[in-house]
Amino acid sequence: MCELYCKRDTLALRRKHIGPSCKVFFALDPIKIVRARRQYMFDENGEQYLDCINNVAHEVVKAALKQMELLNTNSRFLHDNIVEYAKRLSATLPEKLSVCYFTNSGSEANDLALRLARQLRGHQDVITLDHAYHGHLSSLIEISPYKFQKGKDVKKEFVHVAPTPDTYRGKYREDHADPASAYADEVKKIIEDAHNSGRKIAAFIAESMQSCGGQIIPPAGYFQKVAKYVHGAGGVFIADEVQVGFGRVGKHFWSFQMYGEDFVPDIVTMGKPMGNGHPVACVVTTKEIAEAFSSSGMEYFNTYGGNPVSCAVGLAVLDIIENEDLQGNAMRVGSYLTELLKKQKAKHTLIGDVRGVGLFIGIDLVKDHLKRTPATAEAQHIIYKMKEKRVLLSADGPHRNVLKIKPPMCFTEEDAKFMVDQLDGVLTVLEEATGTKSRSVTSENTPCKTKMLKEAHVELLRDSTTDSRENPSRKRNGMCTDTHSLLSKRLKT
């Protein structure tokens, strides 16, 4: 296995030459991955890890190599790959979504979607969801509360933040008579307030299932109602499918389709799994919006967006999804995994909610079921312990307490069973050590053991009361440092 440097030197060079904001997974003990095969990743020592993090994996090497040997050139030359790929993509979408603009990343796609929306009627304002993340370009940080609420940036006057339609932890919960209407009415009020201030709405943008916000699935009917209000204001609906598209939900190819045939976005953005990690992304929209964009007189030009190699890769991904029935696999394995996790919910007090569709699942960890107090420190501890058991998970959400499961779509039932068995073991040890499993101590426990468990529980409670948002360095995907180090010292039982 070829390595340029040993792990220590690789880490030292990264610290020296890579921007410090580019965090690594599991910062306390980073993994050096040197190869991967389907849902498995391997470190420099040949250790195998089950990947439950990367939602970008399909096999497309041969297609890329074959096309690269022939030609890779500017997309302004006439070539069959780009039109064939646009035709194939359009065939997966509702009829009115038929015009494609190819880009290199999901961030580029969302930035272009904003330009399309604003050009349509000359409106500027954007409605976004709380805790949303849509990309790393400046234009997208401005509409991503997930980012600007943690930094020094101030919300721009043209940005309006609507409550996340979260029926577990949000403003309107599962016991509300009509949470879809209640959350949609919040958007309606934002529009009315904007109009009263002389502002005009260009777009409402949302992930079809909110990822960084904590694996949130909006209540049925919410998007339809929001679209009605936004269209009435002269705006467009942008569905961000960058993380959740390409069959991940199982029952449908696109996540927005699970909300019903009467809901069709005006613009759809896609990326990530689109190219198996190869940098290709796309914006698909209607003929009306595309013509309005063209009427501005400004040419859309992207040197590599839609190049022959990228389109060959994209076509190969579509073939693999179809030939290997990965959409069906997402439905079958996802249903099985959700069933296993719900059984764990009944068993473990730390699991407050299990939600998701297909191979896009979240486990909301809580310290108190009634109050739904986020178990932030526990989540960070768990993902490190799962790594020790060769399972890679991440944690996200506003409180960093939601375990995110979004593995490659070739994930199997055996993988699901293995992952859940390991999680069961980690949760069992953690709950015993912190006293959350049972407040009573059995006769098997010695006084010393009893005292240790109680003290560990007290310390854990104290350490997790600090909101993780107070320290920007304690961030997503296992990058929490001090909390984990304390926990790891206490909970090795």
N, C-alpha and C positions, 0 to 999 in steps of 0.2 A: 504494500500500500504506500503510495508516494506522498510524502509530506515535505514541504520546503523547510519547515521549522518544527521544533518540538512545541508542545502545548504552551509551556511557560513563555517561550520566545514569541509565539504567535500572539499571546495575550499582551506581552510587553509592547510589541510593535503596534498592536491595535490601540493601546492606550496612548502611544506616542503620535500616531499618524491619523487615527480616525476620530472625528469629532466626538467630544464627550457626551453629547446629547443622543448619540446613536448607541443606545443601551443594548446589552446582550441579554438573552434569556438566562435566568438562574445566575445572577451576577456574583453571588457568593462562591459558586463552584460551576463556572461555565462548562458547557459540553462542547468539545471540538468534533463537529460532524464532518466526516470525510467522504461518505457515500450514503446512498439510500436506494431502497428498492421497494416500490409500492408503498405500503403503510409502515415500513420499518426504516429506521435510520441507524447508522453505525458510527461509533466514534473511532479515534485513532488506534484504540486497542482492540477493535473488533466487537466491542460490546453492542448488543442490539437494543434499541429503544422502540417502543410502540408509540407512534406519532399520533397524538390526538389534537395537535395544534394547527398543522399546516393544511389549509383548505385550498391548495394550489396544485395538487399533484395528479397528473395523468402521464402516460408514457408517450413521448412524441419525438424522441431523438432521431429515429430513422427519417421521419418526414422532414425535419429541419436540415439534416445532413444532405439528403437528396436534393432539396431545393437550393441549398447554399452552394453545392457543387456546380449548379447550373447558372444561377443568377440571384443576386440581391441588389436591388436598385431603388431609386427614388419612386415613390408612389404616383408621381405625375406622368410616368410612362404608362402606356396601355399594357395591361397584363390580365390574364384570365383569373389568377388567384384571388385578387381583391373583389372582383364582381361575383365570382362563385361563392366566396365566403359571405359577402353581403347578402346574397340570395338565400344561402343556407340559414344564416342567422335570422333573417326576416321571416322565414318559414316557421320559426319556432314562436313567433310573436303574433299578437293580434294584427289583423289586416292593415289597420291604419298606421302601424309602426313599421315603416318600410324604407326609410332613408338612413344610411349609415355614415358616420364620420369616425375614422379609425385614429386612435392615439396610441401612446406607449404605456400609459398607466391609468389606474382608476382616478388618480388625482387630476391628471390631464382631462380625463373624460368629464369629471364633475365641473371642472373649470369651464370647459367648452359648453356644457349644459347650461350653466349660468349665463354665458354669452348669448346662447340661442334664446333663452327665456327673456332676457332683457331687450333683445333686438326686436322681438315680436311686436310689442306695442310701445316700446320706449319706457316701460316701467323699470324701477330699480330695486325695490325692496324685496327681501327674501324672508320667508317664515321657515324656521328650522325647529327641530325638537330639542328639548333639554337633553344634555349629555350626548348629543349627536357628534359623530366624527365623519367628515367627508373627504379628507385628504390634507396633504401637507403644503400645498401652495398657499400663498398669502391670501388669495381670494377665498380659499376654503377654510383656513384657520378662522377667518372672520365670521364664518357661518357654522363653526364647530364649537359649541359650548364645552365639549369634552376637553378642548384645548385652551380656548381663550379664558375660560373661567379659572384655570389653574395658573395662568401666566400673568404678566403685567398688562396685557392688552385689555382695552376697554371695549365693551360691546358697541359696535358702530350703530349709528342712528337708523340705518337702512336695514338692520337685522332685528327680527322679532322672534322671540323664543317661546314656543308653545310647550305645555307640559307633556312629558313622555306618556303615551297611553299605556301605562303600566298598571294592570289590574291587581297586582300582588302588593306592590310597595308604593304606588302612586297616589295621586289626589283622589281618584275615584277607583274603588276596588271591586273585587268580585261580588260583594254584597250590594253594590249599587244597582238600582233598577235598570238603568240603561247607560253603562259607562261609555259606550261608543258615542252616543249623542252628547254626553256631558263633556268628553274630551274634544269632540268636534266643535262644540259651542265655544270652547276656549279659543279655538282658531278663528271662529266667526267674530268673536269679540276683538281679537287682535286686528282683524281686517277693518272692523268698524272704527276702532281707535286710530288706526293708521290713516284712514280716509278723513277722519275728523281733524287730523293734523296736516292734511294736505298731501299725504304720501300715497303712492300707488304700488300695489303688489305685483311683482314680476313672477314670483314662483314660490311654491311650497316644495321643500325637498325633504325626503325621508328615506332611510333604508326600509325596504319592505319588511324586514325583521331587524330590529336595532341590535347591533352587535356590541360595540363598546359600551353602550348604555345598559348592558346586562342581559343580553339574549331576550329581548322584549318582543312579544307577539301582540300587535294591537287587537282590540276586540273586534269581532265581525261587524262590518258596517261603518267602521270609523273612516277608512280611506274614502269610501263613496261619499260620505257626508262632507268630508274636508274638500274633496275634489269639486263638489257642487259649490261650496262657498268660494273657493279659490277661482274657479271659472267665472263665477258671478262678479268677481273683482277684476276680471281681465287678466288673471295670472294663469300659469301652467303648473301642472303637477309633475315633479321629477321623482322617479323611483330609482333609488340607488341600489343596484343589484351587484355591486362590486364584490361583496363578500358572500352573498346568499343566492346567487344565480346558478345556472347550468345544472339543474336537476337536484340540487342539494336537499330540497324539501321533499323529494320523492314523488309525491302525487302530481307535481307540476314541474315543468322545466324552469319556470321563473317563479320566484316567491310571491310576487304580486298577484299571480293567477289564483292563489289559494283563497283570495278574498271574494271571488265570484266573477262571472263573465261580464257583469255590469260595471266593473271597475277596470278601466284601461288608462294608464298614465299617458301624458303627452310626450314625455321624454324618459328613456330608460338608459342608465349608464351601467357598464359592465367592465370587469377586469379580473384580476387575480387568477381564478381557475381557468380563465379563458385561454391561457397559453401554457398551462402546466409550469408556471413560474417564468416562462419566456415573457418579455415585456410587450404585451399587446393588450389593448383595451378598446372600447368603442362607445359611441353615443348613437342611439337609434331614436328617431323622432318621426314626426308626420311630415307630409309633403308641404303643408301650409307653413309650418315653422321653418322648414329648410328653405323655402322660397323667400320668406321674410328675412332670414339670415343672409341669403345671397343678395337681396335687394340693397343691402347696406353698401355694396360696392367693394367691401373688403374681402379679399380672397382668403379662404382657409387653406393653409399650407402646413404640412407636417412631413418632414423628410422621411422619417421612418414609419410613421403611422400607416399601416396597410401595405407595407413592403411585401414582396413575394414570399420571403422566408417566414415572416410573422403570420401571414395568411395561410401558408402551408401548415404551420404549427396549429393554428386555430382550427383548420379543417380536420386535422388529425385528431384533435381533442373531441370534436363533434362525432367523428367516426368511432372513437373509443367509447364515449358515453353510450352511443347506440349499440355497438357490437358487443360490449361487455355488460349491457343492461345496468349501467351504474345508477341510473335514475331509479330503476326498480330495486336495486340493491340498497340505495339510500332509504327507500321506503321500508323495506323488510328489516334491515339491520337497525335502522333508526327506531322502528316500532319495538323491536326486541330490546334494544338498549334502554329505551324509555321505560319499558315495563320492568326491567331489572332495577333501574334507578328508583322507580316508585316503590318497589319493595324495600329498598334501602331507606327511603324516606320514612317508611313505617317503622323501621328498625332504629334509626339514628336521630337523636334529638337535634343534632346540628343542621340537618337538612330541613329547611323551611319550605322550599318549593322546587319542583322539577318541571321545567317547561321547555318546549321546543317542538320542532317538526323535522322529520327526516334526520339527517346527520348534522343538525344544528341545535344543540341542546345546552341549557344552562341549569346549574344547580345552585340555588340561592341559599347560602349558609347563614344561619341565625343563631344567636345566643339565647334568644327568648322567642318562642313561637307566637305568643300573644302580642308582644310589642314589635316583633319582627326586627329585633336589633341586629344589625349586620355583624357577622362574625369575620371581621377583616383579618385580624392576626391569624386566626385559625385557617383561613383560606390560604394565606401565604405559607404557613407551616405545611399544609396538606400538599401543595404542589411541589415543595421540595422533597417531602417524604415519598411522594409518588415518583419523582425522578430517581430516587434511590432504588425504587422497585422497577425501574426501566420503563416508566410510563410518563410521557410528556404531556402535561396539562398547563393551562394558563388561567389566570383569574382576572376578572374585569368588573365593570359596572361602576356606578358612582361611588360606591364604598369599597371597591376591590374585593368583594366578598362572593362573587358569582364565578363558579368554576365553569369555564367555557370548553365545550366539547365540539370540535369542528374538524374531524379527521379527514384524510384522503377518502374519496368516495368508494375505494375498493376495500374499505374496512369490512371485516367479517363478523359473524356472530361469535366466533371463537375469540376474536379480539375484544369484542364488547364484554364477553364474560370474564376474560382475563382482567380487563381494566376495572370492572366493577368489583371483582374479587379483591384486587389490590386496594381499591378505595375503601371497601368494607373493612379490611384489616387496619388501614391507617386511621379511619374514623373510630374504630373500636378502641385502639390504643389511646388516641387523643381524648376521647370522651371519658375513658377510665382515669386518665391522668389529670384531667381538669374537673372531674366530678360532674360533668354535664349528663352523663349517661344515667347515673343514679345518685341521689343525694345520700343514700344510706350506704354504710360500709359493711361488707359481709364479714362473717366470723373468720374468714381466711386471711383478712388483712391484719397485719401486725400494727400496733400503735405507731411505730415509726413510719410504716407505709401510709397509714391514714393521715398522719401529720404532713407527709410530703405531698400527697395528693391535694390536700386542702390548701397548702401554701402555694402550690403550683397554680391552682385555680385562682386564688386571690391575685397573684402576680399577673396572670394572663388577663384577667379582667381589667386590672389597672393599665397594662400596656396597650390594650386594644381600645381604650376609651378615646385616645387621640385620633381625630379624623385624619385618614391618610392623605387627604388633600392639603393638609397644612405643610407637608414637606414634599415638594415636587420630585425629589430624588427617590421617594418611596413609591414606585410606580408599578405599572402593569406587568403581567407575565413573569412573575417570580423575581422582580427586581427590588423587592423590599429587602432591606439589609438588616438593620438593627433589630427589628421585631423578630425576624426569623432566627437570628443568632441567639437571642434570649430563649426563644421557644425550644430550639434544638438542644440547648444545654439542659433544659428542664425536663423535656418529655422523652428522653431516651430511656425507655423502661424495658 
